[in-house]
């Protein structure tokens, strides 16, 4: 009899433990859903403050901009999404994998919007990325669980570091992107030799700072 009571007591405890575990797990899922929803709303509000264009309502949406019940919404990047970057160096034939939380500017984006972001990044890459030889930025995997992107570099594709020309009568040094200025030298082109002026009229490509400073010193000596 005592053994029977003990078994009933043990089974009751196990049932209670299962119920508490299920309740905790469901509460966790609800909290995670609310966290992701609030984070996306904050991201969209921040975008509005920066005057980013609002997304157009879907043709399938009703007057309240909600999707039809038989149409699944596109997957988006959540704050809880695994964010992985693969850094591939073609010169050394190595790959470095970095994992972190998704940056705020990617949270809430769909796959198509991420592809647009990558294309824009390549078209207007920073000088640092240009000098490191960034040749591609790709989306490898996309889901609400995991997003993987791959940056591929090849330093050998950067043919020069500096470009020296004459602008408005003065010698100016541009960075290798040919857009940003490295140095306004203050050297007047009119005071240079004819040989130097001819070379500068075509543009002089420089591979290192030592070579650049040697060239500028020759102009002033």
ZADO-1210 file (C-alpha; in nm, 4 decimals, padded with zeros to 6 digits):
<atoms>
<atom x="00.0000" y="00.0000" z="00.0000" code="UNK" pos="1"/>
<atom x="00.2782" y="00.2360" z="00.0942" code="UNK" pos="2"/>
<atom x="00.4593" y="00.1526" z="-00.2298" code="UNK" pos="3"/>
<atom x="00.1450" y="00.2325" z="-00.4295" code="UNK" pos="4"/>
<atom x="00.1087" y="00.5714" z="-00.2566" code="UNK" pos="5"/>
<atom x="00.4759" y="00.6465" z="-00.3219" code="UNK" pos="6"/>
<atom x="00.4331" y="00.5688" z="-00.6927" code="UNK" pos="7"/>
<atom x="00.1256" y="00.7907" z="-00.7153" code="UNK" pos="8"/>
<atom x="00.3118" y="01.0701" z="-00.5366" code="UNK" pos="9"/>
<atom x="00.6127" y="01.0349" z="-00.7694" code="UNK" pos="10"/>
<atom x="00.3957" y="01.0325" z="-01.0825" code="UNK" pos="11"/>
<atom x="00.2126" y="01.3422" z="-00.9590" code="UNK" pos="12"/>
<atom x="00.5423" y="01.5246" z="-00.9069" code="UNK" pos="13"/>
<atom x="00.6591" y="01.4281" z="-01.2574" code="UNK" pos="14"/>
<atom x="00.3334" y="01.5534" z="-01.4089" code="UNK" pos="15"/>
<atom x="00.3666" y="01.8821" z="-01.2237" code="UNK" pos="16"/>
<atom x="00.7285" y="01.9155" z="-01.3401" code="UNK" pos="17"/>
<atom x="00.6236" y="01.8564" z="-01.7028" code="UNK" pos="18"/>
<atom x="00.3437" y="02.1139" z="-01.6722" code="UNK" pos="19"/>
<atom x="00.5751" y="02.3751" z="-01.5210" code="UNK" pos="20"/>
<atom x="00.8378" y="02.3088" z="-01.7911" code="UNK" pos="21"/>
<atom x="00.5781" y="02.3429" z="-02.0690" code="UNK" pos="22"/>
<atom x="00.4443" y="02.6662" z="-01.9182" code="UNK" pos="23"/>
<atom x="00.7963" y="02.8073" z="-01.8880" code="UNK" pos="24"/>
<atom x="00.8809" y="02.7162" z="-02.2483" code="UNK" pos="25"/>
<atom x="00.5603" y="02.8713" z="-02.3825" code="UNK" pos="26"/>
<atom x="00.6264" y="03.1859" z="-02.1769" code="UNK" pos="27"/>
<atom x="00.9787" y="03.1990" z="-02.3210" code="UNK" pos="28"/>
<atom x="00.8504" y="03.1723" z="-02.6789" code="UNK" pos="29"/>
<atom x="00.5952" y="03.4461" z="-02.6134" code="UNK" pos="30"/>
<atom x="00.8591" y="03.6745" z="-02.4587" code="UNK" pos="31"/>
<atom x="01.0970" y="03.6116" z="-02.7497" code="UNK" pos="32"/>
<atom x="00.8215" y="03.6923" z="-02.9997" code="UNK" pos="33"/>
<atom x="00.7394" y="04.0163" z="-02.8165" code="UNK" pos="34"/>
<atom x="01.1074" y="04.1101" z="-02.7982" code="UNK" pos="35"/>
<atom x="01.1542" y="04.0597" z="-03.1730" code="UNK" pos="36"/>
<atom x="00.8351" y="04.2521" z="-03.2518" code="UNK" pos="37"/>
<atom x="00.9346" y="04.5459" z="-03.0309" code="UNK" pos="38"/>
<atom x="01.2875" y="04.5515" z="-03.1717" code="UNK" pos="39"/>
<atom x="01.1569" y="04.5631" z="-03.5282" code="UNK" pos="40"/>
<atom x="00.9159" y="04.8427" z="-03.4383" code="UNK" pos="41"/>
<atom x="01.2027" y="05.0411" z="-03.2838" code="UNK" pos="42"/>
<atom x="01.4137" y="04.9812" z="-03.5935" code="UNK" pos="43"/>
<atom x="01.1316" y="05.1017" z="-03.8195" code="UNK" pos="44"/>
<atom x="01.0728" y="05.4066" z="-03.5986" code="UNK" pos="45"/>
<atom x="01.4443" y="05.4892" z="-03.6151" code="UNK" pos="46"/>
<atom x="01.4320" y="05.4597" z="-03.9936" code="UNK" pos="47"/>
<atom x="01.1393" y="05.7041" z="-04.0027" code="UNK" pos="48"/>
<atom x="01.3342" y="05.9511" z="-03.7884" code="UNK" pos="49"/>
<atom x="01.6167" y="05.9330" z="-04.0425" code="UNK" pos="50"/>
<atom x="01.3644" y="06.0004" z="-04.3210" code="UNK" pos="51"/>
<atom x="01.4117" y="05.6610" z="-04.4849" code="UNK" pos="52"/>
<atom x="01.1265" y="05.5784" z="-04.7274" code="UNK" pos="53"/>
<atom x="00.8431" y="05.3731" z="-04.5841" code="UNK" pos="54"/>
<atom x="00.7801" y="05.0362" z="-04.7566" code="UNK" pos="55"/>
<atom x="00.4859" y="05.0402" z="-04.9975" code="UNK" pos="56"/>
<atom x="00.1798" y="04.8361" z="-04.8999" code="UNK" pos="57"/>
<atom x="00.1622" y="04.4971" z="-05.0663" code="UNK" pos="58"/>
<atom x="-00.0982" y="04.4625" z="-05.3451" code="UNK" pos="59"/>
<atom x="-00.2373" y="04.1671" z="-05.1526" code="UNK" pos="60"/>
<atom x="-00.2845" y="04.3763" z="-04.8387" code="UNK" pos="61"/>
<atom x="-00.6190" y="04.5082" z="-04.7299" code="UNK" pos="62"/>
<atom x="-00.7042" y="04.8617" z="-04.6245" code="UNK" pos="63"/>
<atom x="-00.5333" y="04.8075" z="-04.2895" code="UNK" pos="64"/>
<atom x="-00.2093" y="04.7046" z="-04.4662" code="UNK" pos="65"/>
<atom x="-00.2299" y="04.3493" z="-04.3335" code="UNK" pos="66"/>
<atom x="-00.1531" y="04.0530" z="-04.5572" code="UNK" pos="67"/>
<atom x="-00.4298" y="03.8173" z="-04.6598" code="UNK" pos="68"/>
<atom x="-00.4657" y="03.5214" z="-04.4246" code="UNK" pos="69"/>
<atom x="-00.3687" y="03.2733" z="-04.6953" code="UNK" pos="70"/>
<atom x="-00.0413" y="03.4534" z="-04.7752" code="UNK" pos="71"/>
<atom x="00.2661" y="03.4071" z="-04.5554" code="UNK" pos="72"/>
<atom x="00.4696" y="03.7213" z="-04.4782" code="UNK" pos="73"/>
<atom x="00.8310" y="03.7350" z="-04.5994" code="UNK" pos="74"/>
<atom x="01.1007" y="03.6242" z="-04.3585" code="UNK" pos="75"/>
<atom x="01.2985" y="03.9065" z="-04.1985" code="UNK" pos="76"/>
<atom x="01.6106" y="03.9375" z="-03.9867" code="UNK" pos="77"/>
<atom x="01.5243" y="03.9298" z="-03.6164" code="UNK" pos="78"/>
<atom x="01.7353" y="04.0472" z="-03.3207" code="UNK" pos="79"/>
<atom x="01.7649" y="03.6792" z="-03.2270" code="UNK" pos="80"/>
<atom x="01.8849" y="03.5696" z="-03.5741" code="UNK" pos="81"/>
<atom x="02.2335" y="03.4160" z="-03.5879" code="UNK" pos="82"/>
<atom x="02.4518" y="03.6593" z="-03.7851" code="UNK" pos="83"/>
<atom x="02.7607" y="03.5084" z="-03.9469" code="UNK" pos="84"/>
<atom x="03.0250" y="03.6810" z="-04.1600" code="UNK" pos="85"/>
<atom x="03.2758" y="03.4784" z="-04.3618" code="UNK" pos="86"/>
<atom x="03.5949" y="03.6749" z="-04.4393" code="UNK" pos="87"/>
<atom x="03.7741" y="03.5111" z="-04.7338" code="UNK" pos="88"/>
<atom x="04.1275" y="03.6216" z="-04.8283" code="UNK" pos="89"/>
<atom x="04.2182" y="03.4994" z="-05.1774" code="UNK" pos="90"/>
<atom x="04.5817" y="03.6052" z="-05.1402" code="UNK" pos="91"/>
<atom x="04.6421" y="03.3861" z="-04.8337" code="UNK" pos="92"/>
<atom x="04.3690" y="03.1337" z="-04.9186" code="UNK" pos="93"/>
<atom x="04.2205" y="03.1619" z="-04.5686" code="UNK" pos="94"/>
<atom x="03.8677" y="03.2073" z="-04.4305" code="UNK" pos="95"/>
<atom x="03.7813" y="03.3675" z="-04.0980" code="UNK" pos="96"/>
<atom x="03.4288" y="03.3098" z="-03.9614" code="UNK" pos="97"/>
<atom x="03.2833" y="03.5728" z="-03.7273" code="UNK" pos="98"/>
<atom x="02.9517" y="03.5364" z="-03.5441" code="UNK" pos="99"/>
<atom x="02.7643" y="03.8106" z="-03.3584" code="UNK" pos="100"/>
<atom x="02.4209" y="03.9636" z="-03.3115" code="UNK" pos="101"/>
<atom x="02.2796" y="04.1191" z="-03.6292" code="UNK" pos="102"/>
<atom x="02.3557" y="04.4941" z="-03.6520" code="UNK" pos="103"/>
<atom x="02.0623" y="04.7273" z="-03.5995" code="UNK" pos="104"/>
<atom x="02.0545" y="04.8466" z="-03.9607" code="UNK" pos="105"/>
<atom x="01.9829" y="04.4901" z="-04.0800" code="UNK" pos="106"/>
<atom x="01.7106" y="04.4033" z="-03.8286" code="UNK" pos="107"/>
<atom x="01.3705" y="04.3935" z="-03.9980" code="UNK" pos="108"/>
<atom x="01.5083" y="04.3586" z="-04.3532" code="UNK" pos="109"/>
<atom x="01.3843" y="04.0948" z="-04.5969" code="UNK" pos="110"/>
<atom x="01.6117" y="03.8901" z="-04.8218" code="UNK" pos="111"/>
<atom x="01.5544" y="04.1259" z="-05.1153" code="UNK" pos="112"/>
<atom x="01.6335" y="04.4298" z="-04.9000" code="UNK" pos="113"/>
<atom x="01.9554" y="04.2675" z="-04.7794" code="UNK" pos="114"/>
<atom x="02.0578" y="04.2032" z="-05.1410" code="UNK" pos="115"/>
<atom x="01.9922" y="04.5717" z="-05.2190" code="UNK" pos="116"/>
<atom x="02.2061" y="04.6703" z="-04.9190" code="UNK" pos="117"/>
<atom x="02.4970" y="04.4517" z="-05.0359" code="UNK" pos="118"/>
<atom x="02.4794" y="04.5946" z="-05.3882" code="UNK" pos="119"/>
<atom x="02.4807" y="04.9497" z="-05.2509" code="UNK" pos="120"/>
<atom x="02.7738" y="04.8643" z="-05.0216" code="UNK" pos="121"/>
<atom x="02.9845" y="04.7471" z="-05.3152" code="UNK" pos="122"/>
<atom x="02.8955" y="05.0452" z="-05.5316" code="UNK" pos="123"/>
<atom x="02.9948" y="05.2936" z="-05.2610" code="UNK" pos="124"/>
<atom x="03.2475" y="05.1027" z="-05.0502" code="UNK" pos="125"/>
<atom x="03.4692" y="05.2794" z="-04.7992" code="UNK" pos="126"/>
<atom x="03.8322" y="05.3627" z="-04.8722" code="UNK" pos="127"/>
<atom x="03.9402" y="05.1062" z="-04.6144" code="UNK" pos="128"/>
<atom x="03.7494" y="04.8282" z="-04.7922" code="UNK" pos="129"/>
<atom x="03.8835" y="04.9416" z="-05.1280" code="UNK" pos="130"/>
<atom x="04.2438" y="04.9364" z="-05.0087" code="UNK" pos="131"/>
<atom x="04.1968" y="04.5889" z="-04.8611" code="UNK" pos="132"/>
<atom x="04.0826" y="04.4674" z="-05.2032" code="UNK" pos="133"/>
<atom x="03.7157" y="04.3872" z="-05.1403" code="UNK" pos="134"/>
<atom x="03.5940" y="04.2209" z="-05.4596" code="UNK" pos="135"/>
<atom x="03.2581" y="04.0753" z="-05.3525" code="UNK" pos="136"/>
<atom x="03.0003" y="04.0859" z="-05.0726" code="UNK" pos="137"/>
<atom x="02.7492" y="03.8024" z="-05.0990" code="UNK" pos="138"/>
<atom x="02.4469" y="03.6638" z="-04.9177" code="UNK" pos="139"/>
<atom x="02.5121" y="03.2930" z="-04.8575" code="UNK" pos="140"/>
<atom x="02.2160" y="03.1917" z="-04.6376" code="UNK" pos="141"/>
<atom x="01.9015" y="03.3741" z="-04.5280" code="UNK" pos="142"/>
<atom x="01.6347" y="03.2740" z="-04.2785" code="UNK" pos="143"/>
<atom x="01.4940" y="03.4048" z="-03.9528" code="UNK" pos="144"/>
<atom x="01.7167" y="03.1533" z="-03.7747" code="UNK" pos="145"/>
<atom x="02.0464" y="03.2321" z="-03.9508" code="UNK" pos="146"/>
<atom x="02.1910" y="03.4863" z="-04.1929" code="UNK" pos="147"/>
<atom x="02.5348" y="03.4249" z="-04.3434" code="UNK" pos="148"/>
<atom x="02.7231" y="03.6768" z="-04.5567" code="UNK" pos="149"/>
<atom x="03.0616" y="03.6418" z="-04.7249" code="UNK" pos="150"/>
<atom x="03.3208" y="03.9129" z="-04.7926" code="UNK" pos="151"/>
<atom x="03.5958" y="03.8184" z="-05.0375" code="UNK" pos="152"/>
<atom x="03.9210" y="04.0154" z="-05.0509" code="UNK" pos="153"/>
<atom x="04.2189" y="04.0100" z="-05.2863" code="UNK" pos="154"/>
<atom x="04.4791" y="04.2733" z="-05.2064" code="UNK" pos="155"/>
<atom x="04.6528" y="04.2088" z="-05.5388" code="UNK" pos="156"/>
<atom x="04.3575" y="04.3691" z="-05.7190" code="UNK" pos="157"/>
<atom x="04.4537" y="04.7110" z="-05.5758" code="UNK" pos="158"/>
<atom x="04.6975" y="04.8392" z="-05.8424" code="UNK" pos="159"/>
<atom x="04.8101" y="05.1538" z="-05.6557" code="UNK" pos="160"/>
<atom x="04.7657" y="05.3409" z="-05.3277" code="UNK" pos="161"/>
<atom x="04.7869" y="05.7062" z="-05.4316" code="UNK" pos="162"/>
<atom x="04.7244" y="05.9154" z="-05.7410" code="UNK" pos="163"/>
<atom x="04.9050" y="06.2491" z="-05.7816" code="UNK" pos="164"/>
<atom x="04.7692" y="06.5170" z="-06.0173" code="UNK" pos="165"/>
<atom x="04.7365" y="06.8935" z="-06.0558" code="UNK" pos="166"/>
<atom x="04.4064" y="07.0500" z="-05.9532" code="UNK" pos="167"/>
<atom x="04.3394" y="07.4245" z="-05.9659" code="UNK" pos="168"/>
<atom x="04.7111" y="07.4917" z="-06.0147" code="UNK" pos="169"/>
<atom x="04.8302" y="07.2861" z="-05.7131" code="UNK" pos="170"/>
<atom x="04.9584" y="06.9314" z="-05.6642" code="UNK" pos="171"/>
<atom x="04.6922" y="06.7151" z="-05.4991" code="UNK" pos="172"/>
<atom x="04.7254" y="06.3563" z="-05.3780" code="UNK" pos="173"/>
<atom x="04.4185" y="06.1334" z="-05.4076" code="UNK" pos="174"/>
<atom x="04.3649" y="05.7994" z="-05.2408" code="UNK" pos="175"/>
<atom x="04.3391" y="05.4864" z="-05.4514" code="UNK" pos="176"/>
<atom x="03.9611" y="05.5219" z="-05.4823" code="UNK" pos="177"/>
<atom x="04.0282" y="05.8351" z="-05.6945" code="UNK" pos="178"/>
<atom x="03.7576" y="06.0187" z="-05.4973" code="UNK" pos="179"/>
<atom x="03.8908" y="06.1065" z="-05.1525" code="UNK" pos="180"/>
<atom x="04.1865" y="06.3438" z="-05.1100" code="UNK" pos="181"/>
<atom x="04.4865" y="06.2200" z="-04.9121" code="UNK" pos="182"/>
<atom x="04.6759" y="06.5499" z="-04.9126" code="UNK" pos="183"/>
<atom x="04.6485" y="06.9040" z="-05.0451" code="UNK" pos="184"/>
<atom x="05.0223" y="06.9605" z="-05.0770" code="UNK" pos="185"/>
<atom x="05.0193" y="07.3353" z="-05.1429" code="UNK" pos="186"/>
<atom x="05.2847" y="07.2838" z="-05.4128" code="UNK" pos="187"/>
<atom x="05.2279" y="07.5181" z="-05.7091" code="UNK" pos="188"/>
<atom x="05.2443" y="07.3386" z="-06.0410" code="UNK" pos="189"/>
<atom x="05.3766" y="07.6531" z="-06.2105" code="UNK" pos="190"/>
<atom x="05.6994" y="07.6248" z="-06.0079" code="UNK" pos="191"/>
<atom x="05.7722" y="07.2685" z="-06.1207" code="UNK" pos="192"/>
<atom x="05.9870" y="07.1609" z="-06.4133" code="UNK" pos="193"/>
<atom x="05.8265" y="07.1010" z="-06.7492" code="UNK" pos="194"/>
<atom x="05.8973" y="06.7279" z="-06.7142" code="UNK" pos="195"/>
<atom x="05.7124" y="06.7116" z="-06.3822" code="UNK" pos="196"/>
<atom x="05.4190" y="06.9132" z="-06.5140" code="UNK" pos="197"/>
<atom x="05.3822" y="06.6761" z="-06.8107" code="UNK" pos="198"/>
<atom x="05.3904" y="06.3733" z="-06.5798" code="UNK" pos="199"/>
<atom x="05.1324" y="06.5294" z="-06.3485" code="UNK" pos="200"/>
<atom x="04.9047" y="06.6146" z="-06.6388" code="UNK" pos="201"/>
<atom x="04.8768" y="06.2384" z="-06.7046" code="UNK" pos="202"/>
<atom x="04.8597" y="06.1507" z="-06.3357" code="UNK" pos="203"/>
<atom x="05.1254" y="05.9698" z="-06.1322" code="UNK" pos="204"/>
<atom x="05.0367" y="05.6382" z="-05.9628" code="UNK" pos="205"/>
<atom x="05.2159" y="05.5648" z="-05.6327" code="UNK" pos="206"/>
<atom x="05.2318" y="05.2325" z="-05.4455" code="UNK" pos="207"/>
<atom x="05.3506" y="05.3386" z="-05.0980" code="UNK" pos="208"/>
<atom x="05.3805" y="05.6369" z="-04.8643" code="UNK" pos="209"/>
<atom x="05.7610" y="05.6258" z="-04.8843" code="UNK" pos="210"/>
<atom x="05.7427" y="05.6523" z="-05.2615" code="UNK" pos="211"/>
<atom x="05.4873" y="05.9336" z="-05.2323" code="UNK" pos="212"/>
<atom x="05.6924" y="06.1400" z="-04.9863" code="UNK" pos="213"/>
<atom x="06.0014" y="06.0882" z="-05.2007" code="UNK" pos="214"/>
<atom x="05.8132" y="06.2246" z="-05.5037" code="UNK" pos="215"/>
<atom x="05.6789" y="06.5291" z="-05.3165" code="UNK" pos="216"/>
<atom x="06.0270" y="06.6027" z="-05.1761" code="UNK" pos="217"/>
<atom x="06.1674" y="06.6008" z="-05.5293" code="UNK" pos="218"/>
<atom x="05.9086" y="06.8612" z="-05.6256" code="UNK" pos="219"/>
<atom x="06.0243" y="07.0988" z="-05.3508" code="UNK" pos="220"/>
<atom x="06.3992" y="07.0481" z="-05.3770" code="UNK" pos="221"/>
</atoms>
